[in-house]
Amino acid sequence: MTEHEEGAPLLFPEPPALEDSGGARRAFRHWRRTRPFWGGLLVTLGGGEMLLLYRASMKVSLHMGLYGIAGYAVPVMLVVLGLLLIFDPPHRLFYSVLSLLFAVASWMTSNLGGFLLGMLLAMTGASLAFGWAETQQAEAESEPVGRPEDAPRGQSVSVEGT
Amino acid sequence: MATKPVKAEGRVRYRRAAIPGLAALATTGALVVLTAQGALGVQFAISGMPFVVTADHLQGNNFQQFGGLDNAIDKNNPWLKSSNGQAVVMTSVIGDAKITNLCQSVNLVGINLVIRAGTGSKPVEATNLVLDSTDLSGDASFNNIQIGRDAGDLTEVPSVQGNKYTFAQQADSVSIDNVRQDSYATTASTFSLPGLSMSFQSKGC
């Protein structure tokens, strides 16, 4: 049995116990497919690229007050949102819309959005995450498992209807 | 049973993803146009990699300059390895600056990212511009200059100070022709970039 143990943290539902590397790959693929993985990854990479370009010496930046802080805060938020998209998929709509807004803001705050590159990465990722949805069949096939407290409320794990 | 998926798998519905994608693209286009018209100020702070800024003319009010030490994030910074991750810089602060024919280039491992702005009739405008540079050249003239003022007691841009008991100079206004400077860091509260163009070129500024 590879289901979640009771009380296992929601953020790391995987991986199940594995015997060989092929199984590990399959488990990772399954884990990847149960969340907007590529969207979250692109958002994180976009934020990371901006941070890489934005490592001005803190001493000088701090003098710039709120503006200087925004230059760091926006890419950091993108990194955090990208990780949240991967590890907290139920709230992906909220995270993806927020990622989109922060990506737009980065044009003004963080070196023209990491010279456009990080901004485009984050926007692509946010769009992919926004468009990600659980497929109907997998939902129907899946067992009414999950955490025990979910069971009385029915087996649907999906947030939205489509 | 043990191998059955415990959670629903999903995939990207591209038509659904296109909605925010197109909205974001439209917004980006609008931002680029507004910036290129100089209507929207953007903010700059780059460092770690040395970059070059050149301009035909720089006119600034509230100028101050002092020496200092810039620290890279760690000693292994490939650009500053010989000096333990530190660079001796002079910090130039300009309260508000107008720059014509600005060209800024960063060498990104073999290829140069070149940003040009202020090439037309409208100059680039920057407020609270702070430049940490290792080399600054040009034909300069200053108004009401005070040379040898304590770097911890500067009054032209009071929010930016150097280390006290060290040398500094400040002036009410500055005018520099044929500016060329090698920098490690630049920050600005706002930067308006009329006539913005970004491109990758084999040659820098």
Boltz contact constraints between the chains, C-beta under 6 A:
constraints:
  - contact:
      token1: [A, 1]
      token2: [B, 2]
      max_distance: 6.0
  - contact:
      token1: [A, 2]
      token2: [B, 2]
      max_distance: 6.0
  - contact:
      token1: [A, 3]
      token2: [B, 6]
      max_distance: 6.0
  - contact:
      token1: [A, 33]
      token2: [B, 9]
      max_distance: 6.0
  - contact:
      token1: [A, 34]
      token2: [B, 7]
      max_distance: 6.0
  - contact:
      token1: [A, 34]
      token2: [B, 9]
      max_distance: 6.0
  - contact:
      token1: [A, 53]
      token2: [B, 46]
      max_distance: 6.0
  - contact:
      token1: [A, 54]
      token2: [B, 45]
      max_distance: 6.0
  - contact:
      token1: [A, 55]
      token2: [B, 47]
      max_distance: 6.0
  - contact:
      token1: [A, 55]
      token2: [B, 48]
      max_distance: 6.0
  - contact:
      token1: [A, 55]
      token2: [B, 73]
      max_distance: 6.0
  - contact:
      token1: [A, 56]
      token2: [B, 45]
      max_distance: 6.0
  - contact:
      token1: [A, 56]
      token2: [B, 47]
      max_distance: 6.0
  - contact:
      token1: [A, 56]
      token2: [B, 185]
      max_distance: 6.0
  - contact:
      token1: [A, 56]
      token2: [B, 187]
      max_distance: 6.0
  - contact:
      token1: [A, 57]
      token2: [B, 70]
      max_distance: 6.0
  - contact:
      token1: [A, 57]
      token2: [B, 185]
      max_distance: 6.0
  - contact:
      token1: [A, 60]
      token2: [B, 130]
      max_distance: 6.0
  - contact:
      token1: [A, 60]
      token2: [B, 185]
      max_distance: 6.0
  - contact:
      token1: [A, 60]
      token2: [B, 187]
      max_distance: 6.0
  - contact:
      token1: [A, 61]
      token2: [B, 45]
      max_distance: 6.0
  - contact:
      token1: [A, 61]
      token2: [B, 187]
      max_distance: 6.0
  - contact:
      token1: [A, 63]
      token2: [B, 159]
      max_distance: 6.0
  - contact:
      token1: [A, 63]
      token2: [B, 160]
      max_distance: 6.0
  - contact:
      token1: [A, 64]
      token2: [B, 187]
      max_distance: 6.0
  - contact:
      token1: [A, 64]
      token2: [B, 189]
      max_distance: 6.0
  - contact:
      token1: [A, 67]
      token2: [B, 43]
      max_distance: 6.0
  - contact:
      token1: [A, 67]
      token2: [B, 189]
      max_distance: 6.0
  - contact:
      token1: [A, 71]
      token2: [B, 43]
      max_distance: 6.0
  - contact:
      token1: [A, 71]
      token2: [B, 45]
      max_distance: 6.0
  - contact:
      token1: [A, 100]
      token2: [B, 20]
      max_distance: 6.0
  - contact:
      token1: [A, 100]
      token2: [B, 24]
      max_distance: 6.0
  - contact:
      token1: [A, 104]
      token2: [B, 27]
      max_distance: 6.0
  - contact:
      token1: [A, 107]
      token2: [B, 31]
      max_distance: 6.0
  - contact:
      token1: [A, 108]
      token2: [B, 42]
      max_distance: 6.0
  - contact:
      token1: [A, 109]
      token2: [B, 43]
      max_distance: 6.0
  - contact:
      token1: [A, 111]
      token2: [B, 44]
      max_distance: 6.0
  - contact:
      token1: [A, 111]
      token2: [B, 46]
      max_distance: 6.0
  - contact:
      token1: [A, 112]
      token2: [B, 42]
      max_distance: 6.0
  - contact:
      token1: [A, 123]
      token2: [B, 24]
      max_distance: 6.0
  - contact:
      token1: [A, 127]
      token2: [B, 17]
      max_distance: 6.0
  - contact:
      token1: [A, 127]
      token2: [B, 20]
      max_distance: 6.0
  - contact:
      token1: [A, 127]
      token2: [B, 21]
      max_distance: 6.0
  - contact:
      token1: [A, 128]
      token2: [B, 12]
      max_distance: 6.0
  - contact:
      token1: [A, 128]
      token2: [B, 17]
      max_distance: 6.0
  - contact:
      token1: [A, 130]
      token2: [B, 17]
      max_distance: 6.0
  - contact:
      token1: [A, 130]
      token2: [B, 20]
      max_distance: 6.0
  - contact:
      token1: [A, 131]
      token2: [B, 12]
      max_distance: 6.0
  - contact:
      token1: [A, 131]
      token2: [B, 13]
      max_distance: 6.0
  - contact:
      token1: [A, 131]
      token2: [B, 16]
      max_distance: 6.0
  - contact:
      token1: [A, 131]
      token2: [B, 17]
      max_distance: 6.0
  - contact:
      token1: [A, 132]
      token2: [B, 10]
      max_distance: 6.0
  - contact:
      token1: [A, 132]
      token2: [B, 12]
      max_distance: 6.0
  - contact:
      token1: [A, 133]
      token2: [B, 10]
      max_distance: 6.0
  - contact:
      token1: [A, 133]
      token2: [B, 13]
      max_distance: 6.0
  - contact:
      token1: [A, 134]
      token2: [B, 8]
      max_distance: 6.0
  - contact:
      token1: [A, 134]
      token2: [B, 10]
      max_distance: 6.0
  - contact:
      token1: [A, 135]
      token2: [B, 10]
      max_distance: 6.0
  - contact:
      token1: [A, 138]
      token2: [B, 8]
      max_distance: 6.0
  - contact:
      token1: [A, 138]
      token2: [B, 9]
      max_distance: 6.0
  - contact:
      token1: [A, 139]
      token2: [B, 8]
      max_distance: 6.0
  - contact:
      token1: [A, 142]
      token2: [B, 5]
      max_distance: 6.0
  - contact:
      token1: [A, 142]
      token2: [B, 8]
      max_distance: 6.0
  - contact:
      token1: [A, 143]
      token2: [B, 4]
      max_distance: 6.0
  - contact:
      token1: [A, 145]
      token2: [B, 6]
      max_distance: 6.0
  - contact:
      token1: [A, 157]
      token2: [B, 8]
      max_distance: 6.0
